Structures are given as structure tokens and as C-alpha cells.
Amino acid sequence: MGLVLDDIQMGTLLLSPMAGITDSVFRRLCRRMGAGAVYTEFVSSDGVIRSNRRTYQLASFQPEEHPVGIQLFGGNPEILADAARRMWELGPDLIDINFGCPVRKVVKKSAGSAVLQDLGLYREIIASVVESVPGPVTVKIRAGWDESSLVYPEAAGIAAEEGVRAITLHPRTRAQGYSGKADWDRISHLVRESPIPVIGNGDLFEPEDVRRMMEETGCQAVMIARGAIGNPWIFSRTKTLLETGLNPPPPLPEEKLEAALLHCRLEVENKGERRGLQEVRKHLAYYTRGLWCGAKLRQALFQTVHYLEIEGIIREYLDALSKYAAGEPSHFEPGLDEKRRTKEELRGA
Ligand SMILES: Cc1cc2nc3c(=O)[nH]c(=O)nc-3n(C[C@H](O)[C@H](O)[C@H](O)COP(=O)(O)O)c2cc1C
């Protein structure tokens, strides 16, 4: 149980919670690639206490994901405490409370980043959740609601007083959304002020970014969100950089596409072919970003309904790519063989 927090002391690379992205399959892939711990996407405390099936699906995980945190959101301390108690029974390593979500649907219910506007409520929520579970509770916050209410130092103090074990800061305000740059000076500031470990978050897209954030801010761990989508190697590459000082090259297209195929297979195993492939589509868009003929590849992949079609297109693509790399004339024309066959059949008819 102490594992996660000990790891945080040593500079763990954590997979940040992302709604619609960090499902069990993606979390497993990131763990295999060296993520020190992973989090579920934010789970509605209202949904948990209503025993909503979909909410429970979001919170479920596989043994190989440990250490895994379940992240909860809500605006009512009693409901959150009850939900945390129920979630604890699923066996996570920690419960994280979301105080950062900027989405209107969430803040309208006084949850997510809206709670930062009412630090009394924030304290009450934390106190009731900490009391309701026997294990570690962490919190994830934004810097504040807007530039005129940068409450993050105070929020860390309250969290520490109420028994929270670590705090993650995404240093944008709610009003900022995702615009501009994440102001890492706020992370440095919090590292100096916070009585509990600070996990830095925001704009980590390359291993070098992680090293720079740790050096510049002194934070003990980082959470990577967007930089991990279609790019779970960020964890293994960053680990190598931190341990050896050498920055490994990004994965080859073959490696990217083999990982994409594995991702597809696991999603299909997990959710069935139709839903699994629907879910994996957004990931495929990222795995194929920046590849030679990437737009054509994506277009072909997005028209598929069966896993075997995806496999066929990727094999065809890799074949064309190796010819291209060898300087041979090469086109990637997905489905060309079938078109040719159909034409021949028509001609024969
Ligand atoms: C698609 C998406 C979904 C997100 N969902 C959550 C969530 O469920 N819980 C949470 O705390 N943060 C969520 N976030 C915020 C990220 O965890 C992270 O704090 C933010 O993206 C900044 O980190 P980054 O620059 O590494 O992306 C989400 C972000 C994205 C892009």
C-alpha cells in the first residue's frame, strides 16, 4: 500500500487520468512501458452510489495495473465519502479526488475545479473521504478558478491538514482551459510551500520535458496526460533518460503500429469487436500521427469494422513503407488489391 507513495518520493512517472482515454487497456500498456502508477478516468460519485453499471466499469481494473488509483469527482462530501468507501472495496492502491475538471457539465454541479471556489467545501470533501477509506488519498487540482483566485498553496495546506498524502498540480486555471503554457513556476512555488509531496503536471510531451520539469521545479513525481496518448513509450524513454542521461530515439513506425495492433486486440478482448474498435479509433489517430502517408492510413483504418481488416491494412502499409525506405517505387493505396480484383472480376463477367 505504501508502494505508490514511496515511489513518488523517488520520482515516479504517473499516467494522468483522462476521460475516454485511460481505460484498463491503455493503463496496462502504460504500465508495461514503465508508468509507475496509473489512474482511472474520473468516476462520478453519484454514479457509484447509484451502482450505475457503466460507472463501475470505468472504475474496474486488472491485477497487472497495480499500483492503480481510482479518481472520484463530486460536490457532496457525504456522497463522495460513500462512493470512496465502495470504490475502496474494489482494491485500488489509492483514491484520488478530482478538483481540476473544467468541463461545464461537471462544474455546474459544483464538482471538479468549481470546488476550488469554496475551500470550505473542499476541506469538507477531503476530510470525509480521508475518514471513509483506510488507505491513501491524493488530490489533483488546477491552480485556481481564474487568475484572481490562485488558491493552490492554500489548497495544498488544507489537503495536508486533512491527511492527504500527495497533491498533483496542473498549473493552469479553470478559466485558462488548455490555452497558453502550463506555468511551471507555480509548481516550483508549491514544491517550496507544500507540506506533502507535489506531483507536477502540464505540457510534458517529451522525455526532456519531464527532466526539465523535475530539475526546474524540484517536484518528486510527474503525471503525463496528453503526451502519453498514442505514445506510451514516453514512460520507458523518460525512465532511460532519467537513469542514464541518454535520450532514446522515438519508436520506429513498425513499433508504433505493432503497439497499435496490440492496443486494438486488447480492446477487442475487453469490450468486444464493435465497441473495442470504436474506443481504439482515437488512439489510432495518435499512433499514426506524423507517419509517412499517415492521412491515407488513418482514412483506411477508420473505415474498418473488423480487427482483421486493421491488421491487413497495417501489414499492407508496412510493406509499402519498407519499399519506400529502400528507395523503391512505392505507393500506399489501401484496398488497391481488392479494387483490382473487383475490376478483373467485372471484366471476366
Ligand atoms: C481527453 C482528456 C481527458 C481528461 N480527463 C481527466 C480526468 O478524468 N481527470 C483528471 O483529473 N484530469 C483529466 N484531464 C486532465 C489531465 O489529466 C491533465 O491534468 C492535463 O491534460 C494536463 O496535462 P498534460 O499537459 O500532460 O496533458 C483530462 C485531459 C484530457 C486531454
The ligand as an SDF file (V2000), in Angstrom:
LIG
                    3D

 31 33  0  0  0  0  0  0  0  0999 V2000
   -9.0460   13.9830  -23.0070 C   0  0  0  0  0  0  0  0  0  0  0  0
   -8.6890   14.4060  -21.6190 C   0  0  0  0  0  0  0  0  0  0  0  0
   -9.4070   13.9150  -20.5310 C   0  0  0  0  0  0  0  0  0  0  0  0
   -9.0710   14.2830  -19.2220 C   0  0  0  0  0  0  0  0  0  0  0  0
   -9.7430   13.7310  -18.1820 N   0  0  0  0  0  0  0  0  0  0  0  0
   -9.3300   13.9630  -16.9000 C   0  0  0  0  0  0  0  0  0  0  0  0
   -9.8970   13.2650  -15.7970 C   0  0  0  0  0  0  0  0  0  0  0  0
  -10.7840   12.4230  -15.9430 O   0  0  0  0  0  0  0  0  0  0  0  0
   -9.4180   13.5730  -14.5630 N   0  0  0  0  0  0  0  0  0  0  0  0
   -8.4190   14.4920  -14.3540 C   0  0  0  0  0  0  0  0  0  0  0  0
   -8.0250   14.7250  -13.2280 O   0  0  0  0  0  0  0  0  0  0  0  0
   -7.8760   15.1550  -15.3870 N   0  0  0  0  0  0  0  0  0  0  0  0
   -8.2840   14.8920  -16.6440 C   0  0  0  0  0  0  0  0  0  0  0  0
   -7.6570   15.5090  -17.6860 N   0  0  0  0  0  0  0  0  0  0  0  0
   -6.5450   16.4290  -17.4090 C   0  0  0  0  0  0  0  0  0  0  0  0
   -5.2000   15.6960  -17.4520 C   0  0  0  0  0  0  0  0  0  0  0  0
   -5.1310   14.6640  -16.5170 O   0  0  0  0  0  0  0  0  0  0  0  0
   -4.0390   16.6770  -17.2120 C   0  0  0  0  0  0  0  0  0  0  0  0
   -4.1720   17.2610  -15.9540 O   0  0  0  0  0  0  0  0  0  0  0  0
   -3.9780   17.7830  -18.2600 C   0  0  0  0  0  0  0  0  0  0  0  0
   -4.2510   17.2850  -19.5590 O   0  0  0  0  0  0  0  0  0  0  0  0
   -2.6020   18.4570  -18.2850 C   0  0  0  0  0  0  0  0  0  0  0  0
   -1.6010   17.5080  -18.5170 O   0  0  0  0  0  0  0  0  0  0  0  0
   -0.8960   17.3090  -19.9760 P   0  0  0  0  0  0  0  0  0  0  0  0
   -0.3630   18.6380  -20.3790 O   0  0  0  0  0  0  0  0  0  0  0  0
    0.1590   16.2650  -19.7220 O   0  0  0  0  0  0  0  0  0  0  0  0
   -1.9590   16.8600  -20.9110 O   0  0  0  0  0  0  0  0  0  0  0  0
   -8.0040   15.1800  -18.9890 C   0  0  0  0  0  0  0  0  0  0  0  0
   -7.2910   15.6790  -20.0800 C   0  0  0  0  0  0  0  0  0  0  0  0
   -7.6060   15.2940  -21.3760 C   0  0  0  0  0  0  0  0  0  0  0  0
   -6.7940   15.8330  -22.5220 C   0  0  0  0  0  0  0  0  0  0  0  0
  1  2  1  0
  2  3  1  0
  2 30  2  0
  3  4  2  0
  4  5  1  0
  4 28  1  0
  5  6  2  0
  6  7  1  0
  6 13  1  0
  7  8  2  0
  7  9  1  0
  9 10  1  0
 10 11  2  0
 10 12  1  0
 12 13  2  0
 13 14  1  0
 14 15  1  0
 14 28  1  0
 15 16  1  0
 16 17  1  0
 16 18  1  0
 18 19  1  0
 18 20  1  0
 20 21  1  0
 20 22  1  0
 22 23  1  0
 23 24  1  0
 24 25  2  0
 24 26  1  0
 24 27  1  0
 28 29  2  0
 29 30  1  0
 30 31  1  0
M  END
$$$$
